[in-house]
Amino acid sequence: MSSKRSSSFRRAIANGRRTLQREILLDETGLGLYKRFVRYVAYEILPCETDRRWYFHQNRLCPPPVFIAVVTIVQIIVFMCYGIMLNKWVLQTYQPDFMKSPLVYHPGHRAQVWRFFSYMFMHVGLEQLGFNALLQLMIGVPLEMVHGILRISLLYMAGVLAGSLTVSITDMRAPVVGGSGGVYALCSAHLANVVMNWAGMRCPYKLLRMILALVCMSSEVGRAVWLRFSPPLPSSGPQPSFMAHLSGAVVGISMGLLILRSYEESLQKQCSWWVIIFSFITFLLFAIFWNIFAYELLGVQIPPPP
């Protein structure tokens, strides 16, 4: 991944073309709206001034950051369609027909493999959709602009898959909806990258923003824990599972930190990258065998699928 970008980077260094016209990118004047936004993204994501200037001058918006935008638009469209069908716009969970959707992950339908991914398009209600969509756009789009669609889509989908698989192992009776696994993979990867490169990051109010992000993410996990165990929820509806949030965060800190750390370096050439990929594949194989055999061996009483 990103081998073409790495080759161009090495050629630029060899030819001596990666020069700094000024010491700090913020000194650039007379920039248009788009270029000012690119400069903001560079300071938001990259910890090195040389990398920031290189990205700023090489950015051509080709290919455009479409993955996060398309995922968010599809999630909103799906929510609106079910809102019209079910006549529910706040908490769609409590509509009995909600669970009949072929997109929802339900342990009784775990043989339908697409549900381990498609559940990310369904949301409990307007609050969960708004929280996920806001974080995706605020963090995912700048990350995709810098690191490319392949790296960010891999990180997001790995978080989504890890979320559903972890729930199927640790919370075996719980149906799952929402893209929280992918969202938390993006957020935790970005926050871990900021912490690891704290001295080089020049984004404004970084400490305050870090605290606010951690508070928001922790409160969302706490809310999921409370909803999972405290109030009496319909057994046929999706039970909020905080394990999807936590597994997405683990994916972000492990796989995501490596992806975001190397702006120009090819991932295939890093030994740690293959260690992480091997670990993820091992977890995937374990989860597949668990879903095939463990439910019957443990005698788990699964709520009847709709």
C-alpha positions as CSV (number, residue, x, y, z in Angstrom):
1,M,0.0,0.0,0.0
2,S,1.2,3.5,-0.9
3,S,4.2,2.1,-2.7
4,K,3.7,4.6,-5.6
5,R,3.7,7.5,-3.1
6,S,6.8,6.2,-1.4
7,S,8.6,5.9,-4.7
8,S,7.8,9.4,-5.6
9,F,8.9,10.5,-2.2
10,R,12.3,8.8,-2.5
11,R,12.8,10.3,-6.0
12,A,12.0,13.7,-4.7
13,I,14.6,13.4,-2.0
14,A,17.2,12.1,-4.4
15,N,16.6,14.9,-6.8
16,G,16.7,17.5,-4.1
17,R,13.2,18.9,-5.0
18,R,11.7,18.5,-1.5
19,T,12.7,22.0,-0.4
20,L,11.1,24.4,2.0
21,Q,10.4,27.9,0.7
22,R,9.7,29.0,4.2
23,E,10.3,27.5,7.6
24,I,6.7,27.2,8.6
25,L,3.7,26.4,6.4
26,L,1.6,28.9,8.3
27,D,3.6,31.7,6.8
28,E,2.0,31.1,3.4
29,T,-0.2,34.0,2.4
30,G,-2.8,34.7,-0.3
31,L,-4.3,31.2,-0.2
32,G,-7.7,30.3,-1.4
33,L,-10.4,28.6,0.7
34,Y,-9.5,25.1,-0.5
35,K,-5.7,25.6,0.1
36,R,-6.4,26.9,3.5
37,F,-8.4,23.8,4.3
38,V,-5.6,21.6,3.0
39,R,-3.2,23.5,5.2
40,Y,-5.5,22.9,8.2
41,V,-5.7,19.2,7.4
42,A,-1.9,19.0,7.2
43,Y,-1.5,20.6,10.6
44,E,-4.3,18.4,12.0
45,I,-2.9,15.1,10.8
46,L,0.9,15.3,10.2
47,P,3.4,15.8,13.0
48,C,6.4,16.9,10.8
49,E,6.7,20.3,9.2
50,T,8.5,18.8,6.2
51,D,5.8,16.3,5.7
52,R,3.2,19.0,6.0
53,R,4.7,21.2,3.3
54,W,5.3,18.1,1.1
55,Y,1.6,17.2,1.4
56,F,0.4,20.8,1.0
57,H,2.3,21.3,-2.3
58,Q,1.6,17.8,-3.7
59,N,-2.1,17.6,-2.9
60,R,-4.3,17.4,-6.0
61,L,-7.5,16.1,-4.6
62,C,-7.1,13.0,-6.8
63,P,-8.5,10.6,-5.9
64,P,-11.0,12.6,-3.7
65,P,-11.8,11.4,-0.1
66,V,-15.0,9.7,-1.1
67,F,-15.0,6.6,1.2
68,I,-16.0,8.2,4.5
69,A,-18.4,10.6,2.7
70,V,-20.2,7.7,0.8
71,V,-20.5,5.6,4.0
72,T,-22.0,8.5,5.9
73,I,-24.4,9.3,3.1
74,V,-25.5,5.7,2.8
75,Q,-26.1,5.5,6.6
76,I,-28.2,8.6,6.5
77,I,-30.2,7.3,3.5
78,V,-30.8,3.9,5.2
79,F,-31.9,5.6,8.4
80,M,-34.4,7.9,6.5
81,C,-35.8,5.0,4.5
82,Y,-36.5,3.0,7.7
83,G,-37.8,6.1,9.4
84,I,-40.4,6.4,6.6
85,M,-41.2,2.7,6.6
86,L,-41.5,2.3,10.4
87,N,-42.7,5.9,11.1
88,K,-39.9,6.2,13.7
89,W,-37.4,9.0,13.6
90,V,-35.9,9.0,17.2
91,L,-35.5,5.4,18.4
92,Q,-36.2,3.0,15.6
93,T,-35.1,0.1,17.8
94,Y,-38.5,-0.2,19.5
95,Q,-40.3,-0.7,16.3
96,P,-40.7,-4.6,16.0
97,D,-40.1,-4.6,12.3
98,F,-36.7,-3.0,12.7
99,M,-35.0,-6.3,13.4
100,K,-36.5,-7.8,10.2
101,S,-34.0,-5.9,8.2
102,P,-31.4,-8.0,6.3
103,L,-28.7,-5.5,7.4
104,V,-28.9,-6.1,11.1
105,Y,-26.4,-8.5,12.7
106,H,-28.4,-11.1,14.7
107,P,-26.8,-14.2,16.2
108,G,-29.6,-16.3,14.8
109,H,-28.6,-15.2,11.3
110,R,-24.8,-15.4,11.8
111,A,-24.5,-17.8,8.8
112,Q,-25.4,-14.8,6.6
113,V,-21.9,-13.4,6.5
114,W,-22.7,-10.0,5.0
115,R,-24.4,-9.1,8.3
116,F,-21.0,-8.9,10.0
117,F,-20.4,-5.8,7.8
118,S,-23.8,-4.5,6.8
119,Y,-24.9,-3.7,10.4
120,M,-22.8,-0.6,10.2
121,F,-25.5,1.0,8.0
122,M,-28.3,0.5,10.6
123,H,-28.6,2.7,13.7
124,V,-30.6,2.5,16.9
125,G,-31.8,6.1,16.6
126,L,-31.1,9.6,15.6
127,E,-28.7,10.1,18.5
128,Q,-26.4,7.3,17.5
129,L,-26.5,8.2,13.8
130,G,-25.7,11.8,14.6
131,F,-22.8,11.0,16.9
132,N,-21.2,8.5,14.4
133,A,-21.7,10.7,11.3
134,L,-20.2,13.7,13.0
135,L,-17.1,11.9,14.2
136,Q,-16.7,10.1,10.8
137,L,-16.7,13.4,8.9
138,M,-14.7,15.4,11.4
139,I,-11.9,12.8,11.7
140,G,-12.3,10.4,8.8
141,V,-12.3,12.9,6.0
142,P,-9.0,14.6,7.0
143,L,-7.4,11.2,7.6
144,E,-8.5,10.0,4.2
145,M,-7.3,13.2,2.5
146,V,-3.8,12.6,3.9
147,H,-3.4,8.8,4.0
148,G,-5.6,7.8,1.1
149,I,-8.7,5.7,0.6
150,L,-7.0,2.3,0.8
151,R,-5.5,2.8,4.2
152,I,-8.6,4.5,5.8
153,S,-11.1,2.1,4.3
154,L,-9.0,-0.8,5.5
155,L,-8.9,0.7,9.0
156,Y,-12.6,1.5,9.1
157,M,-13.8,-1.9,7.8
158,A,-11.4,-3.8,10.1
159,G,-13.0,-1.9,13.1
160,V,-16.5,-2.8,11.8
161,L,-15.6,-6.5,11.4
162,A,-13.8,-6.7,14.7
163,G,-16.8,-5.1,16.4
164,S,-19.3,-7.7,15.2
165,L,-17.0,-10.6,15.7
166,T,-16.1,-9.5,19.3
167,V,-19.8,-9.2,20.1
168,S,-20.5,-12.7,18.7
169,I,-17.8,-14.1,21.1
170,T,-18.3,-12.1,24.3
171,D,-22.0,-11.1,24.1
172,M,-23.4,-14.1,22.2
173,R,-27.1,-13.2,22.6
174,A,-26.8,-9.6,21.4
175,P,-27.9,-8.3,18.0
176,V,-25.8,-5.4,16.8
177,V,-26.4,-2.2,14.8
178,G,-24.4,0.9,14.2
179,G,-21.0,1.8,12.8
180,S,-19.3,2.4,16.2
181,G,-16.6,-0.2,15.6
182,G,-15.3,1.7,12.5
183,V,-15.8,5.1,14.1
184,Y,-13.8,4.2,17.2
185,A,-11.1,2.6,15.1
186,L,-10.6,6.0,13.3
187,C,-10.9,8.1,16.5
188,S,-8.5,5.9,18.6
189,A,-6.0,5.7,15.8
190,H,-6.0,9.5,15.4
191,L,-5.8,10.2,19.1
192,A,-3.0,7.6,19.6
193,N,-1.1,9.2,16.7
194,V,-1.4,12.7,18.3
195,V,-0.2,11.4,21.6
196,M,2.8,9.5,20.1
197,N,3.8,12.7,18.2
198,W,2.7,15.3,20.7
199,A,5.7,17.5,20.4
200,G,5.4,17.8,16.6
201,M,1.6,18.3,16.4
202,R,0.7,22.0,15.8
203,C,-3.1,21.7,15.7
204,P,-4.6,24.5,17.9
205,Y,-5.9,23.7,21.4
206,K,-4.7,20.1,21.0
207,L,-4.9,19.3,24.7
208,L,-8.5,20.7,25.1
209,R,-9.6,18.8,21.9
210,M,-8.0,15.6,23.2
211,I,-9.8,15.9,26.5
212,L,-13.2,16.6,24.8
213,A,-12.7,13.7,22.4
214,L,-11.9,11.3,25.3
215,V,-14.9,12.6,27.3
216,C,-17.2,12.1,24.3
217,M,-15.9,8.6,23.5
218,S,-15.9,7.5,27.2
219,S,-19.5,8.8,27.7
220,E,-20.7,6.9,24.6
221,V,-19.1,3.7,25.9
222,G,-20.6,4.3,29.4
223,R,-24.0,5.0,27.8
224,A,-23.8,1.7,25.9
225,V,-22.8,-0.2,29.1
226,W,-25.7,1.4,31.0
227,L,-28.2,0.6,28.2
228,R,-26.9,-3.0,28.0
229,F,-27.4,-3.9,31.7
230,S,-29.7,-1.4,33.4
231,P,-33.1,-0.7,31.8
232,P,-35.4,-3.5,30.7
233,L,-35.1,-3.6,26.9
234,P,-37.2,-5.7,24.5
235,S,-35.4,-9.1,24.1
236,S,-36.2,-9.1,20.4
237,G,-34.5,-5.7,19.8
238,P,-30.8,-5.0,19.4
239,Q,-29.1,-4.8,22.8
240,P,-26.5,-2.0,22.8
241,S,-23.1,-3.7,23.1
242,F,-20.1,-1.7,24.3
243,M,-17.8,-4.5,23.1
244,A,-18.1,-3.2,19.5
245,H,-16.8,0.2,20.7
246,L,-13.9,-1.4,22.6
247,S,-12.8,-3.7,19.9
248,G,-12.9,-0.9,17.4
249,A,-10.6,1.1,19.7
250,V,-8.2,-1.8,20.0
251,V,-8.0,-2.1,16.2
252,G,-7.4,1.7,15.9
253,I,-4.6,1.7,18.5
254,S,-2.9,-1.4,17.0
255,M,-3.4,-1.4,13.2
256,G,-4.4,2.3,12.9
257,L,-1.4,3.7,14.7
258,L,0.9,1.9,12.3
259,I,-1.1,3.1,9.3
260,L,-1.1,6.7,10.4
261,R,2.5,6.8,11.6
262,S,4.0,6.2,8.2
263,Y,2.8,8.9,5.8
264,E,5.3,8.0,3.1
265,E,6.6,4.6,4.0
266,S,5.1,1.5,2.4
267,L,3.3,-0.7,4.8
268,Q,4.5,-4.0,3.2
269,K,8.1,-3.2,4.1
270,Q,7.4,-2.9,7.9
271,C,7.7,-6.1,10.0
272,S,5.3,-4.8,12.6
273,W,2.6,-4.4,9.9
274,W,2.8,-8.2,9.1
275,V,2.7,-9.0,12.8
276,I,-0.5,-7.0,13.2
277,I,-2.0,-8.6,10.0
278,F,-1.1,-12.1,11.3
279,S,-2.7,-11.3,14.7
280,F,-5.9,-10.0,13.0
281,I,-6.2,-13.1,10.7
282,T,-5.7,-15.4,13.8
283,F,-8.5,-13.6,15.6
284,L,-10.7,-13.8,12.5
285,L,-10.1,-17.6,12.2
286,F,-10.8,-18.1,15.9
287,A,-14.0,-16.1,15.6
288,I,-15.2,-18.1,12.6
289,F,-14.7,-21.4,14.4
290,W,-16.3,-19.9,17.5
291,N,-19.4,-18.9,15.5
292,I,-19.6,-22.4,13.9
293,F,-19.2,-24.6,17.0
294,A,-19.4,-22.6,20.3
295,Y,-23.1,-21.7,20.3
296,E,-24.1,-25.4,20.2
297,L,-21.4,-26.6,22.6
298,L,-22.2,-24.0,25.2
299,G,-25.9,-24.4,24.8
300,V,-26.5,-20.6,24.3
301,Q,-30.2,-19.7,24.1
302,I,-30.4,-17.2,21.3
303,P,-33.4,-14.9,21.0
304,P,-35.5,-16.1,18.1
305,P,-34.7,-14.2,14.9
306,P,-37.5,-12.2,13.5
